[in-house]
Amino acid sequence: MRPSAPLDLVAPYCDIKERLRLVPAAARVRGLYFRSLVSSLKQAGKLAEYRALFPDDDWSAMELYPLSSYLLRVACAGAVFASPERVHSGMHELLRGNATAFADSLLGKTMLRLLSRDPVRLTEQALAARRLTHVYGHWEIVRHGPRCIEMRYHEEYVWLESAVAGAARGTFEACGLSPQLETQLKDRFNGSTLVRW
């Protein structure tokens, strides 16, 4: 498969080319996010299609890698999971599944037990983890009541309305809740998600 094949797969259906041009060269993300994509696609029986696009990938979980590499892979994973035309739906479902799969892991079950399945505390913990796994952008939580929070995103290059919203949905579902999400974009890299449950 030629090197441009992954980009060619998703470029007609999302703004990947523009994002790759705009993402700062210094932006980094830990390899565990690449590995979770592979794990989710394997579980869905779609790993062979993804490996055909990225046959030489081998990510160390704790090492930092260029965010641009992750953006291309998360878009392609979404396209493989759903279809290229439904890339945003695929990214949403994959990242939603990653959050619930983590909650089902031994570490996830321990965290949920320690945090009493409190969605605000779990979200705060996820925010703290993000600071250790991402070297770019900034997220913050604003409380709007006992059952409503807003996550504000600053310089987030992953798709807020699909991928990031999917991870938020999965996090709340891991607490046994059915959240209502509303994502508002200031521009494609800045905005917020209001979560009610």
Order of alpha helices (4+ residues) and beta strands (2+ residues): alpha-alpha-beta-alpha-alpha-beta-alpha-alpha-alpha-alpha-beta-beta-beta-alpha-beta-beta
